[in-house]
Amino acid sequence: MAETITTKDLTSKQIVDSVLKCIDREREREIVARRFGLFERRETLEQIGEMLGITRERVRQLEKSVVTKLKSQAEQGSIANLTFYQTKAIDYLKANGQVSRISNLAKEFSTDPNREEQSRHAFICQLCPELSVVSEDDDYYYSVSIKSVYDEKSLKNKVNSVIDAVKKIGEPATIKEIAKSTNITDEKEAQSLASVSKKLATLNNRWGLTKWPMVNPKNIRDKIYVILKENGKHMHFNEISDAIKDSDFKRKDVTTQAIHNELIKDKRFVLIGRGIYALKEWGYEKGTVADIIAEVLKEANEPLHRDEIVKRVLKSRYVKETTILLNLQGKPQFKRVAKATYALAEVE
């Protein structure tokens, strides 16, 4: 009878070693180890075939045959330590929404969940009869679920329903809102399902499509946009720089000068004061203070008292009142038509 480890310190490498001992032939052990990246990077059928001097098709056949035998042994409970692992994995999944990325599961077992560690967990999960695995592709991360709750097909369908809910909401939403929209009673489950999809991203506790800058900023400009949007009002470029450095962005080692340069270039941002920027979508338009005064008078279509002009200009520019008055009194496109009352000068 195979020796079973019952300590809490059971590692993925110990389990993999137990699995490999069940494979009789050295060549087949080599194929499995290399194909699943159990001890180093994963290799292709061609690479393994070239090393062993056999065709890629033969490698594929041997891999399939060995994995089928291992799954049969796993169902019979004859692989040492696998049942222990499965029990621990199921406990983790039950406590974390029934579903998990393999990378998160690896963190539960290891303090250093590197790529090799993750590959070992993916391989082990595929052998566990009570677990279901979704392989990584363009749409999904490598993930695992409790088979009695979600098999591979139903898991993908449920994840897609979460994506559809996000699309319907049309803007970044909390997991509570998404869960309600998809009739999922457990918010942890909704979050776990969302995390499986490569089409969704999260930032500041809100989820959305990966193409939305508010949840997946891809460059400095997007990060500036997120900071301003979250703040809800204008900010000085130094404040924006500090906010980015204090944020949850993956990359935030950006200089203040670089941020200022991007603010100047991007049409989404409007300079409304000395070094102060706001979002164009808030109703701000580019232009000098004189341009804004002219627009105010044009929209009014009548002369306005200087106090009213100042009031209206300050709605779209964060400047001192004296700056507005100096422009009003010193620019030729404005004329005083009565005491403290101005209109646009007639164009000759």
URCOR-V535844 format. One line per field, one symbol per residue. psi: psi as a letter, one per 40 degrees, with the letter a starting at -180 (. if undefined). A space follows every 10 residues. Layout:
# URCOR-V535844
psi: ???
This chain:
# URCOR-V535844
psi: hihhheieeh iddddddddd eehdhddddd dddddefdea iiiidddddd defiiddddd dddddddddd dddddefehh eddddddddd ddddefeeii iddddddddi eggadddddd dddddddhde ihhhihaddi ihiiihdedh addddddddd ddddddddde ihiidddddd defhdhdddd ddddedheei iihffiiaid ehddeghead dddddddddd deiiiidddd dddddeaeid heghiddddd dddddheeih heagehiihd eeeiiiiidd dddddddddd fiiiiddddd dddedehgii ddddddddde heeiiheahf hiihihh.
